């Protein structure tokens, strides 16, 4: 390699390798292999224990990436050589075994991506040879944890903003690295955002991309003399304006001439007018100006209006403005009044409806505060607090063995929230008369499914006093097969991202409002059947050691 030159790129995508796991997965795999247990048929549940952001719901995401990971799961020669160097005391036969494995004997059942989900209910059930499944634990958790967390965060922002507002994800520059930025854009869109500033994510996932200009663009202009004489053809091509700058200046003079009737006094910053004019010449069909570089109401908004009116003369319609600092509620209201006055005074139909976009470190709480204050914002650009999940850094999904060779297994703890629910299970969502979900229930694999109109006893898995009869009006089975390996089972197709986004928004709309509210939401009930409840506690007593007092 030449001095000063860049190193060659890695031979494979580091996110696609089976080495994307913790070392103890390989040490366990070796122990299984050495004991002859590596082919034991196992069942693992992937689930979480507590909803994030002090809420009572979560959005499941990351399934497609998990399925693509196992579809390409194969250790190559270089990876095997690395493992030999990292585990020098392991026998050669183990590395030969590793070179042969794939996920053809694995089955994955999951709740559809974009669904509203709740603690303890398996998001995914993974079945297959125990050594292989253990190698999938860390990558699956890595792929699901952040994806579900940031999708939930996006969904919470969508709920607080309302369906009528446009939500723009602006988080790439503040995300935890480029891969974090790409994932954030993908899953924020899935959670209900409308577009991203991330061009790469737009290309990779078909997400709409949005963006205009920065303060640097505005301040880079020194005056109108830099762009004098620029021409612009009318939208219909019938005429040409030979000096668009002069046209914008003439409109600014008219705005200034109105003074008290339009609520504007004084001179604007002409270098800002030059910047706006230059940008409008480049994008006459999509002119949106950042108006707070110097002064929003004394310069930014009047300059925008002058350029927008000049565009209107030539048949174009400007998009609107972006506010990135100051009192967003007050400034949005004043800007809307200014637009209304321009429409009234100059007869430009629809000018009052110019889009007002707000940014500047927005989050769920600030949007809620803006709603309470009253504002005229049409779109929110949200970055740091959204993609970093500032309010909660991790979801805390876990991956627990629930059955081995047909024998149910349980993980016990002094903390009852960490006790696992054993055995291979089926999961259902039961709906009431009003169409809302009432609760989720887990049953043993061989138990009969709940039936519409038939009463069923639903029990809290660990609190014997919490129980209720339910007569469901609709029953939905949650877990579906998404990877069948070499088996002949039918599997679900992976839907496109737009379908997942639609599913998320639809499910948010069909949950009971008290479960979704920001403050003191009502907990959603997760239960087990009476038969599974009895079995959990039987196995618990069977596995818990009995103490002896001296």
N, C-alpha and C positions, 0 to 999 in steps of 0.2 A: 504493500500500500504506500502510495506516495506521501511524502511529508505534507501535512496540512489537509489532506483529502479526507472526505467523509468515509466512515466505515460502511461496508456493504450492508444492505437491508437484511433482516433476519430471514431465513429460508422459508419460514411459515408464519402465519398469523398467530401471535402469542395467545390470542383469545380462543383459538380453535384447537389447541393441542390438549391431549389428555393429561399433560403435565400441569395443566391449570388446576391444581388441587393441592391439598396439604400433604406433607410428607407422611403423616401418620396413616393416611389412606393406603399408601404403598406398604408401610410396615405391617398394617393389619392384613392386607392382601397376602403378604408373604407368610404371615402366621397362619392364615386360613389355609394357604396352599400346603404349608409344611405339615399341618394337622390333617390334611385331606378333606377339609371342610369347604374349600373354595367354590365347589359346585352346589352347595346346599341352597335350596330354593328359599329366597327371603322376600319379605314384603316390608317396605318402608313407607312411612307417611311423611310428607313435607307439609308443615303447617306453622302457624305463628300463635303466640299466646296472648297478645294484647294489641288492640287497635292503636294506630299511631295518632299523634297530634291531639291527644285528649278527646278523640272522637269515638264513635261507635260503629264505624264501618271501614273497610279497606277495599281497594280495587286490585284484583289479581292481574299481574302482568309478568311477562318474561317467558311464557310457555313456548312460543315459537323458537326463541333462541335455545331453549333446552332441547327441543326436538331436533333442531339443526345440529346441535352439539353431538347428540348421540348418533345421528345419521352419519357423521363423519368421524366417529370415535375409532381411532386406530393408531397405535404407537408405531412410529417408523424406526429405522435402524439407528439414526442419530439419537433419538429419544431413549431408546433402549440402552445405548452406550453411555448416555449421561446417567441413567439410573444405576448402571453397573458401577460407575465411579462413585455415586452417592451412597450406594448400599453394598460395599465391597465384601461383606461377610455372607451375603445371600448366595444360595446355590444356583448353578447355571440353569438348571431345569426351570426355576422360577422365571428367569428372563425369557426363556423359550416360551413358557406359558403366556407371559405378557405380550410377546410378539404375535400370538395367535388370537388374542381376544378381540371381540367387537361387541356390538349391542344387539346381535341377532337373536339372543335369548332373553332380551329385556322387553317388558311391557310397561307402558306408561298410561295411566288413567288420570285425567285432570278435569277440573272445572274449566269451562270455556274462558279464554282470556278476555279481559274486560268486564268480568262479572264482579258484582259486589259480594264480598266474602267476609267471614267472621272467624274469631279465634277458635282453635281446637279442631275445626273442620278441615280435613286434608285438602289442600289445594291440589296436590298431586299424590298419587299412589304409584310407587315404582316397584316392580316385581322382577325377579331374576336371580342368577347366581350371586351369592352374597359378596364375593370378592369384587366382581364387576360393579355391583350396585354401590359398594362403599367408595369406589373410585369416582362415582358420579355425584357423591354427596356434596363436596365443596363447590364444584362448578355449578350444580343446580342451585345451591343456596346463593352463590354469588350472582347468578343470573336472575333470580326471582326477588331477592331482598331489595335491591335498589330499584329495580323496575317497578315493583308493586308500591314501594314507598313514594317515589316521585309521581307515579300515575295517580295515587291517592291525593298527593299534595295538589296536583293539577286539578283534580276533580273538586277538591274543596274550594279552590280559587274560582272554578266555574260556578259552583253553587252560590258563593257569596256575591259574585259579580252579576249573576243572572244570565239567562239565555240570550237576552237581547244585546249584550255587550260583546265586542270582539276582544279576544284574548290573544296576545302575541308573546311568544317565548323569546326572550332576549338574553339567555343565560350562558352562551358559549364561552365568553371571555372570563366568566366567574366560576365556571364548572371545575370539578376536580379532574383536570386534564382533558385532552382531546377526546378520549374514549368516553369519559363521563359526560362531556358536552354532547356527543353524538347520541348516547343513550337518553340523556335528558330531553333532547328535542323529540326523539321518537316517542317516548312515553308521556311527555306533556301533551303532545298531539292526541295520543290515545286517550288521555284523561279529560279531553274536552277543549283544549286550546285550538285556535283556528289556524295559526301559522307560526313560523319560526324565522329568526334572522339567520339561522345556520344553513349556509348554502349546501354544504356537504350532505346534511341530513335531508334537505330537499331533494337532492339527486338520488340518494340511497333509498329513501322511503316514499317518495312522491308527496311529501308534505309541502303545502303552499309556503313560499318564502316572501318575506316582507322586509323593507328597509328603505331609508331615505338618505339622510346625511347627518353629519355630526357638527358640534360646535367648531371644530377645527376647520371644516369646510367654510363655515360662515366667516370666521375670523381671518381666513387666508386672503380674503378680498380687501383691498385698500380703498377702492372707490369705483364709481360708475365708469370712469374713463377706461377701465380695463376691458369693458365689454361694449363700448359704444359702437353702433352701426350693425349689430347682429340682427339677422333677418329671421322671420318665422312665417312659414306658409300656413294659411288657414286650414282647419281640420278637413274641410271638404275639398281643399285644393283649388278653390276658385279665385283666391287672391293671396298676395304676399305682403306682409308688413316689413318694410325695409329698415325700420329702426324700432325693434321691440322695446329697447331700453327707454326710448322717449315716450312710447305709449304707456309704459308702466309709470314713468315720472308724471305724465299728464294726469293719470288716474290718482296718483298720490296727492297732487295739487287739488284735485276736486274733493278728495276726502278731507284734506286740511281746510278747504274753504268752507266746509259745512260746520266745522268747529262744534259749537254747543249742541246742535241737533244730532250729531253723531257721537258726542262725548269724547272728542279727541282734540288736544291742543299741542302745539309745539312742532318741532322738527324730529324726524326719525334719523336713525343711523344709516347713512347712504352706502356704506360698505356692506351692510346687511342687505340693503335693497339690491345691491349689485350681486350678492351671493344668491339671493332668491331668484333674481332674474336669470342668472346663469343656469341655475338648476331647472327652472321652468323651461328654458330653451332646450335643455337636454331631455327633459321628461314632461312635455306639455300635457300628456294624457294622464299623468299620475303625479302631479305636483303637490307634495306635502312638505311643509316647512317647519323646521325646528325654530321656535320663536323666542326662546329665552336666553339667547347669547348676550344681549345687552339689556333690554327691558321689554317685558312682554307686551304691556298695554301701550307704552309710549313709542315703541318702535317695531317690535316683532309683528304684532297683529296688524297694524296699519300697513306695514310694508308687504305683508302677505296679501292683504286685501287688494292693494294696488296691483300686484302682479297677477292675482287671480282674476281681477276685472279685465286686465289686459288680455289674458288668455280667453276670457269669455267673449271679448270682441271678435276673436278669431275662431270661435266655435268650440273651444275647449272648456272642460270643467275641471277646476282644481279639486284636489282630494280633501285638504284640510291642514291642520296644524298639529304639532306635538309640543306638549309642555313637559319639561324635564326638571323643573325646580319650582320652588315657591309654594304658595298656598294653592294647591291644585283645585280645591273646591271653588274658592273665590275666583281664581283666574279663569277657570272653565266657564263659570257663569258670566263673567264680564266679557269674555271672548264671544260667547253666544249672543249676548246683547249687542255687541259690536257688529256681528254678522247680520243680525236682524235689522239693525239700523241701516246697514249698507243695502240690504235687499229692499227695505222700505224707501230709501232715498233715491236709489238708482234703478229700481225696478228689475233687478236681476233675480228671476224666479229660482228658488231653491238655495240661495246663498246662505240663508240662515241655518240650513241643514249641513253645513260644512262639518266634516268629521273632526272631532277633537280627541286626540290620543294623549294619554298621560303615562309617564314613566317615572323614574327616580326612586329606586329602592322600594318598590311597592311590594306588599305582601297581603295575606288574607286579612289581617287586622286593619291595615290602612284602607283597604277597599271597603271594609265594613264601616269604618269611621266616615269615609267619604259618602257612603250611602245615607248615613244618619245625618250628616251635615247638609246634604243636598248638593248635587253637582251636575254638570252638563257634559261629562266625559262619555265618549262613545266607545273608546277602545283603551285597553290597558296593556302596556308593555312591561313584562315582569321578568326579572332575571335572577339576581343573587339568591333571594329568599326561596325562590321556586326550585331551582336546579340543585342547590346545596341542601335542600330540606333542612333549613336553618333551625326550625322549631324542633326537629327530632332527627338525629343523624343516621339511625338504622331502624329497620323493622323488627329484626330478631326472629326470622324464620328458623325452624329447627327441622332435623331430618332423623326420625326415630324408627328403629326396628320394632315392628308390631307382630311379626310372625316369622318363624323359621321352620322349614320342613313341615308345615301345617300346624305347628304348635304356637299358640299365641304367646307373646312376650310383653312384659310391662316394665317401664322404667319408674322406680319409686323415688320419692324425695320427701324431706320434711316440709318443703314448700309445696303445698297441694297443687298449685298452678303448674308445677313442673312434672306432675305425674302424667304419664302418657296413657292414651286410650288404646288398649291392646286389640289385636286380631285384625284380620282383613275385613273391611267394613264397606257398607253401602251408605250413601249420604243423600238425603232428600230435603227439599225446601217445601214447606207446607203453607198454602195460601188460604186466607180467610174470605169472608163474604164480600168485603169491600175491595178485594183484588190485591191487597197488600200481603207481602210475606209475613207470616206469623212467627215462624221459627224454623231452624234447621235441625234435623234429627239424624243421628247415626244409628245404624242397626248392624247386627252381624251379617256376614255375607249371605248366609242361607236362610235368613228370616224373610217372611213374606213382606212385600213392599206395602207401605201405607196406601189405603184406597180412599178415593173420593167418597165423602158421605159416611165413612165408617170411623167411629171414635177410636182414638189411639192414646195410650198413656205415654206422656213425654216426661222424662226425668232429667234433672241436672245430674251430670256425671258424678259429682262428688258430694253434693249437699242433699241429704235424704229428704229434707223437708220441702225442697223446691220441686214441685211436680204439678202437672196439669193435664187434663184430658183435652184433646183437640179433635175437632171434626173438620178435616180439610175440604175445601171446595175445589182445590187444584193441587196436584202433587207433581213436583219436578225432580227428577233424579239428576244429581249434580255431576257425578264423575262419569266422563266419557273416555273411550279409548282413543289416544292420539298417536301411540306407537305400539304396533302389535308384534314387532320382531319378525320371526319366521312363522308365527302362528297364522291361522287362516281367519282370525277375527277381523271384522270390519273396523276401520278406523276413521275418525273424523278428519276432514280436510282442514288445513290451517287457513283461516280466513284472511283477507287483505286487511291492512291497517285501518282503512276507512270503515270497514264493517265492525272491527273491534271497537273503534271510537264510537260508532253508532250504538253498539251494544252497551257500552259504558254509560252514555248519556241517557239511554232508555231505562237502564236499571236504576240510575240515580233518580229519575222521574217517578219510578214506580215503588220506591220505598216509602214507608210511613214517615211523614215529616218530622215527627219527634225523634226518630232515630238519626236524622240527618242534621239537626240544628247544631249551631256552633257551641252554644253554651248549655251545659247540663243535658246532653242528649240521653234519651232513654236507651238502656242497654238492650241489644237484640238477643233473643233467647237461642242458645245452642244446647241441644238436649240429646239424650240417648234413649233407646227403647228400654222398656222394663227388663227385658231379657238380657240386653247388653249391660245394663246397670248391675244386675245381679252377678253377671260374670266378672265384670271389672273388680268388684269388691271381693269375690271369691278368689280371684287370682292375686289380688293385693295381699290378702291374708295368707295365701299359700306361699308367696315369695318373700314376705317380710319376716326377718328373723325375730324370734321370740326372746326377749330379754330375761335375765334372771337376777333377782335382787338378793344380795348377801346380807 
